[in-house]
């Protein structure tokens, strides 16, 4: 299992999730809600310049992805 990268921007995380069939449902303030219908998953990505690894791990858990799957999408 690979380690999660440090300091990724929310744009790169959102772009990788879009490659995994997620789409932006809404954006309010500094949070972006992305959702996938099949299989259903919804995650909230904070619009920060760099995301902590714990935040990224939480996003990936909500998306049902492993770090290796995510790294392939970057």
N, CA, C and O atoms as a GROMACS GRO file, in nm:
protein
  296
    1UNK      N    1   0.084  -0.117   0.000
    1UNK     CA    2   0.000   0.000   0.000
    1UNK      C    3   0.089   0.124   0.000
    1UNK      O    4   0.186   0.132   0.076
    2UNK      N    5   0.056   0.217  -0.085
    2UNK     CA    6   0.134   0.339  -0.098
    2UNK      C    7   0.094   0.442   0.005
    2UNK      O    8  -0.018   0.441   0.057
    3UNK      N    9   0.185   0.530   0.033
    3UNK     CA   10   0.155   0.641   0.124
    3UNK      C   11   0.085   0.750   0.046
    3UNK      O   12   0.108   0.768  -0.073
    4UNK      N   13   0.000   0.822   0.115
    4UNK     CA   14  -0.070   0.933   0.052
    4UNK      C   15   0.024   1.050   0.034
    4UNK      O   16   0.106   1.079   0.122
    5UNK      N   17   0.014   1.119  -0.078
    5UNK     CA   18   0.100   1.236  -0.099
    5UNK      C   19   0.060   1.350  -0.008
    5UNK      O   20  -0.056   1.363   0.032
    6UNK      N   21   0.156   1.433   0.025
    6UNK     CA   22   0.132   1.548   0.113
    6UNK      C   23   0.113   1.673   0.028
    6UNK      O   24   0.175   1.689  -0.077
    7UNK      N   25   0.026   1.761   0.076
    7UNK     CA   26   0.014   1.893   0.016
    7UNK      C   27  -0.055   1.900  -0.118
    7UNK      O   28  -0.030   1.994  -0.194
    8UNK      N   29  -0.140   1.804  -0.152
    8UNK     CA   30  -0.214   1.813  -0.277
    8UNK      C   31  -0.318   1.924  -0.269
    8UNK      O   32  -0.378   1.945  -0.163
    9UNK      N   33  -0.338   1.994  -0.377
    9UNK     CA   34  -0.440   2.099  -0.380
    9UNK      C   35  -0.577   2.036  -0.402
    9UNK      O   36  -0.588   1.924  -0.451
   10UNK      N   37  -0.680   2.110  -0.366
   10UNK     CA   38  -0.815   2.058  -0.386
   10UNK      C   39  -0.847   2.040  -0.534
   10UNK      O   40  -0.928   1.955  -0.570
   11UNK      N   41  -0.784   2.119  -0.622
   11UNK     CA   42  -0.808   2.104  -0.766
   11UNK      C   43  -0.760   1.969  -0.816
   11UNK      O   44  -0.827   1.903  -0.896
   12UNK      N   45  -0.642   1.928  -0.769
   12UNK     CA   46  -0.588   1.797  -0.813
   12UNK      C   47  -0.671   1.682  -0.758
   12UNK      O   48  -0.693   1.583  -0.827
   13UNK      N   49  -0.717   1.696  -0.634
   13UNK     CA   50  -0.800   1.591  -0.574
   13UNK      C   51  -0.934   1.581  -0.647
   13UNK      O   52  -0.979   1.472  -0.679
   14UNK      N   53  -0.996   1.696  -0.674
   14UNK     CA   54  -1.124   1.697  -0.744
   14UNK      C   55  -1.108   1.642  -0.886
   14UNK      O   56  -1.195   1.569  -0.934
   15UNK      N   57  -1.000   1.676  -0.954
   15UNK     CA   58  -0.976   1.625  -1.090
   15UNK      C   59  -0.959   1.474  -1.090
   15UNK      O   60  -1.011   1.405  -1.179
   16UNK      N   61  -0.888   1.421  -0.991
   16UNK     CA   62  -0.871   1.276  -0.983
   16UNK      C   63  -1.005   1.208  -0.954
   16UNK      O   64  -1.034   1.102  -1.010
   17UNK      N   65  -1.086   1.268  -0.868
   17UNK     CA   66  -1.217   1.209  -0.839
   17UNK      C   67  -1.308   1.217  -0.961
   17UNK      O   68  -1.390   1.127  -0.982
   18UNK      N   69  -1.296   1.321  -1.040
   18UNK     CA   70  -1.377   1.329  -1.163
   18UNK      C   71  -1.340   1.217  -1.260
   18UNK      O   72  -1.426   1.166  -1.331
   19UNK      N   73  -1.212   1.179  -1.262
   19UNK     CA   74  -1.170   1.066  -1.346
   19UNK      C   75  -1.229   0.935  -1.296
   19UNK      O   76  -1.239   0.838  -1.371
   20UNK      N   77  -1.269   0.933  -1.169
   20UNK     CA   78  -1.332   0.814  -1.110
   20UNK      C   79  -1.484   0.825  -1.117
   20UNK      O   80  -1.554   0.764  -1.036
   21UNK      N   81  -1.536   0.902  -1.213
   21UNK     CA   82  -1.680   0.918  -1.240
   21UNK      C   83  -1.754   0.998  -1.135
   21UNK      O   84  -1.876   0.984  -1.123
   22UNK      N   85  -1.686   1.080  -1.058
   22UNK     CA   86  -1.753   1.172  -0.966
   22UNK      C   87  -1.784   1.300  -1.042
   22UNK      O   88  -1.713   1.336  -1.136
   23UNK      N   89  -1.890   1.367  -1.003
   23UNK     CA   90  -1.924   1.497  -1.063
   23UNK      C   91  -1.952   1.596  -0.951
   23UNK      O   92  -1.993   1.558  -0.841
   24UNK      N   93  -1.930   1.722  -0.980
   24UNK     CA   94  -1.954   1.827  -0.881
   24UNK      C   95  -2.105   1.847  -0.869
   24UNK      O   96  -2.173   1.876  -0.967
   25UNK      N   97  -2.156   1.831  -0.748
   25UNK     CA   98  -2.298   1.851  -0.722
   25UNK      C   99  -2.326   1.994  -0.681
   25UNK      O  100  -2.424   2.055  -0.725
   26UNK      N  101  -2.241   2.048  -0.597
   26UNK     CA  102  -2.258   2.187  -0.555
   26UNK      C  103  -2.130   2.235  -0.489
   26UNK      O  104  -2.042   2.157  -0.450
   27UNK      N  105  -2.122   2.367  -0.480
   27UNK     CA  106  -2.010   2.430  -0.411
   27UNK      C  107  -2.068   2.541  -0.326
   27UNK      O  108  -2.139   2.628  -0.375
   28UNK      N  109  -2.038   2.536  -0.199
   28UNK     CA  110  -2.088   2.639  -0.108
   28UNK      C  111  -1.972   2.682  -0.020
   28UNK      O  112  -1.916   2.602   0.056
   29UNK      N  113  -1.938   2.809  -0.029
   29UNK     CA  114  -1.826   2.858   0.051
   29UNK      C  115  -1.697   2.790   0.011
   29UNK      O  116  -1.658   2.793  -0.106
   30UNK      N  117  -1.632   2.731   0.107
   30UNK     CA  118  -1.502   2.668   0.080
   30UNK      C  119  -1.511   2.516   0.076
   30UNK      O  120  -1.413   2.448   0.106
   31UNK      N  121  -1.627   2.461   0.039
   31UNK     CA  122  -1.643   2.316   0.030
   31UNK      C  123  -1.709   2.278  -0.101
   31UNK      O  124  -1.802   2.344  -0.147
   32UNK      N  125  -1.658   2.171  -0.162
   32UNK     CA  126  -1.711   2.121  -0.288
   32UNK      C  127  -1.766   1.981  -0.261
   32UNK      O  128  -1.696   1.896  -0.205
   33UNK      N  129  -1.889   1.956  -0.302
   33UNK     CA  130  -1.951   1.826  -0.285
   33UNK      C  131  -1.946   1.754  -0.418
   33UNK      O  132  -1.999   1.803  -0.519
   34UNK      N  133  -1.880   1.637  -0.419
   34UNK     CA  134  -1.872   1.554  -0.539
   34UNK      C  135  -1.950   1.425  -0.514
   34UNK      O  136  -1.951   1.372  -0.403
   35UNK      N  137  -2.014   1.375  -0.620
   35UNK     CA  138  -2.098   1.258  -0.603
   35UNK      C  139  -2.085   1.164  -0.723
   35UNK      O  140  -2.066   1.208  -0.837
   36UNK      N  141  -2.096   1.035  -0.693
   36UNK     CA  142  -2.097   0.931  -0.796
   36UNK      C  143  -2.224   0.850  -0.774
   36UNK      O  144  -2.258   0.818  -0.660
   37UNK      N  145  -2.294   0.816  -0.882
   37UNK     CA  146  -2.420   0.745  -0.868
   37UNK      C  147  -2.404   0.593  -0.864
   37UNK      O  148  -2.475   0.526  -0.789
   38UNK      N  149  -2.312   0.538  -0.942
   38UNK     CA  150  -2.294   0.392  -0.945
   38UNK      C  151  -2.150   0.355  -0.921
   38UNK      O  152  -2.066   0.387  -1.005
   39UNK      N  153  -2.114   0.290  -0.814
   39UNK     CA  154  -2.189   0.275  -0.689
   39UNK      C  155  -2.193   0.409  -0.616
   39UNK      O  156  -2.101   0.490  -0.627
   40UNK      N  157  -2.300   0.431  -0.544
   40UNK     CA  158  -2.322   0.561  -0.482
   40UNK      C  159  -2.212   0.595  -0.382
   40UNK      O  160  -2.174   0.514  -0.298
   41UNK      N  161  -2.162   0.717  -0.394
   41UNK     CA  162  -2.065   0.772  -0.298
   41UNK      C  163  -2.072   0.923  -0.308
   41UNK      O  164  -2.089   0.978  -0.417
   42UNK      N  165  -2.059   0.988  -0.197
   42UNK     CA  166  -2.058   1.135  -0.194
   42UNK      C  167  -1.950   1.180  -0.097
   42UNK      O  168  -1.941   1.130   0.015
   43UNK      N  169  -1.868   1.273  -0.142
   43UNK     CA  170  -1.758   1.324  -0.059
   43UNK      C  171  -1.757   1.475  -0.062
   43UNK      O  172  -1.805   1.538  -0.156
   44UNK      N  173  -1.702   1.533   0.043
   44UNK     CA  174  -1.687   1.678   0.054
   44UNK      C  175  -1.538   1.709   0.054
   44UNK      O  176  -1.462   1.658   0.138
   45UNK      N  177  -1.497   1.792  -0.040
   45UNK     CA  178  -1.357   1.831  -0.052
   45UNK      C  179  -1.344   1.978  -0.011
   45UNK      O  180  -1.405   2.064  -0.075
   46UNK      N  181  -1.268   2.008   0.092
   46UNK     CA  182  -1.249   2.148   0.129
   46UNK      C  183  -1.160   2.218   0.026
   46UNK      O  184  -1.060   2.161  -0.018
   47UNK      N  185  -1.196   2.338  -0.011
   47UNK     CA  186  -1.122   2.413  -0.114
   47UNK      C  187  -1.004   2.484  -0.049
   47UNK      O  188  -1.005   2.606  -0.030
   48UNK      N  189  -0.901   2.406  -0.017
   48UNK     CA  190  -0.780   2.459   0.044
   48UNK      C  191  -0.664   2.441  -0.053
   48UNK      O  192  -0.666   2.352  -0.139
   49UNK      N  193  -0.563   2.526  -0.038
   49UNK     CA  194  -0.446   2.514  -0.125
   49UNK      C  195  -0.376   2.380  -0.110
   49UNK      O  196  -0.330   2.322  -0.208
   50UNK      N  197  -0.369   2.330   0.013
   50UNK     CA  198  -0.309   2.198   0.034
   50UNK      C  199  -0.391   2.124   0.140
   50UNK      O  200  -0.430   2.180   0.242
   51UNK      N  201  -0.416   1.997   0.111
   51UNK     CA  202  -0.496   1.914   0.200
   51UNK      C  203  -0.404   1.828   0.286
   51UNK      O  204  -0.305   1.773   0.237
   52UNK      N  205  -0.436   1.816   0.413
   52UNK     CA  206  -0.362   1.727   0.502
   52UNK      C  207  -0.385   1.582   0.462
   52UNK      O  208  -0.486   1.550   0.399
   53UNK      N  209  -0.292   1.495   0.499
   53UNK     CA  210  -0.307   1.355   0.462
   53UNK      C  211  -0.427   1.290   0.533
   53UNK      O  212  -0.491   1.201   0.477
   54UNK      N  213  -0.458   1.334   0.654
   54UNK     CA  214  -0.574   1.281   0.724
   54UNK      C  215  -0.704   1.319   0.655
   54UNK      O  216  -0.796   1.238   0.647
   55UNK      N  217  -0.712   1.442   0.606
   55UNK     CA  218  -0.829   1.486   0.530
   55UNK      C  219  -0.841   1.407   0.401
   55UNK      O  220  -0.951   1.364   0.364
   56UNK      N  221  -0.730   1.388   0.332
   56UNK     CA  222  -0.731   1.312   0.208
   56UNK      C  223  -0.771   1.167   0.234
   56UNK      O  224  -0.845   1.108   0.155
   57UNK      N  225  -0.722   1.109   0.342
   57UNK     CA  226  -0.759   0.971   0.377
   57UNK      C  227  -0.909   0.960   0.403
   57UNK      O  228  -0.971   0.861   0.365
   58UNK      N  229  -0.966   1.059   0.469
   58UNK     CA  230  -1.109   1.060   0.495
   58UNK      C  231  -1.190   1.072   0.366
   58UNK      O  232  -1.293   1.006   0.351
   59UNK      N  233  -1.143   1.154   0.275
   59UNK     CA  234  -1.210   1.169   0.145
   59UNK      C  235  -1.207   1.036   0.069
   59UNK      O  236  -1.308   0.994   0.011
   60UNK      N  237  -1.093   0.971   0.069
   60UNK     CA  238  -1.080   0.844  -0.002
   60UNK      C  239  -1.166   0.734   0.061
   60UNK      O  240  -1.222   0.650  -0.010
   61UNK      N  241  -1.176   0.735   0.193
   61UNK     CA  242  -1.261   0.636   0.260
   61UNK      C  243  -1.407   0.658   0.221
   61UNK      O  244  -1.480   0.562   0.197
   62UNK      N  245  -1.449   0.782   0.215
   62UNK     CA  246  -1.585   0.812   0.175
   62UNK      C  247  -1.611   0.776   0.029
   62UNK      O  248  -1.724   0.741  -0.008
   63UNK      N  249  -1.508   0.785  -0.053
   63UNK     CA  250  -1.521   0.752  -0.195
   63UNK      C  251  -1.508   0.602  -0.219
   63UNK      O  252  -1.536   0.555  -0.330
   64UNK      N  253  -1.467   0.528  -0.118
   64UNK     CA  254  -1.449   0.384  -0.134
   64UNK      C  255  -1.328   0.349  -0.219
   64UNK      O  256  -1.330   0.251  -0.293
   65UNK      N  257  -1.224   0.430  -0.207
   65UNK     CA  258  -1.103   0.409  -0.286
   65UNK      C  259  -0.984   0.380  -0.196
   65UNK      O  260  -0.979   0.424  -0.081
   66UNK      N  261  -0.891   0.304  -0.248
   66UNK     CA  262  -0.766   0.282  -0.178
   66UNK      C  263  -0.666   0.389  -0.222
   66UNK      O  264  -0.684   0.451  -0.327
   67UNK      N  265  -0.561   0.412  -0.144
   67UNK     CA  266  -0.459   0.509  -0.186
   67UNK      C  267  -0.398   0.474  -0.321
   67UNK      O  268  -0.368   0.563  -0.400
   68UNK      N  269  -0.378   0.345  -0.348
   68UNK     CA  270  -0.320   0.305  -0.477
   68UNK      C  271  -0.412   0.340  -0.594
   68UNK      O  272  -0.364   0.385  -0.698
   69UNK      N  273  -0.542   0.319  -0.578
   69UNK     CA  274  -0.638   0.355  -0.682
   69UNK      C  275  -0.636   0.506  -0.706
   69UNK      O  276  -0.641   0.551  -0.821
   70UNK      N  277  -0.629   0.582  -0.597
   70UNK     CA  278  -0.625   0.727  -0.609
   70UNK      C  279  -0.499   0.774  -0.679
   70UNK      O  280  -0.504   0.861  -0.766
   71UNK      N  281  -0.384   0.717  -0.643
   71UNK     CA  282  -0.258   0.756  -0.704
   71UNK      C  283  -0.257   0.726  -0.854
   71UNK      O  284  -0.195   0.800  -0.931
   72UNK      N  285  -0.325   0.620  -0.896
   72UNK     CA  286  -0.334   0.590  -1.040
   72UNK      C  287  -0.413   0.697  -1.114
   72UNK      O  288  -0.390   0.720  -1.233
   73UNK      N  289  -0.506   0.763  -1.046
   73UNK     CA  290  -0.588   0.866  -1.110
   73UNK      C  291  -0.519   1.002  -1.114
   73UNK      O  292  -0.560   1.090  -1.191
   74UNK      N  293  -0.415   1.021  -1.033
   74UNK     CA  294  -0.344   1.150  -1.035
   74UNK      C  295  -0.265   1.161  -1.160
   74UNK      O  296  -0.198   1.262  -1.182
   0.00000   0.00000   0.00000
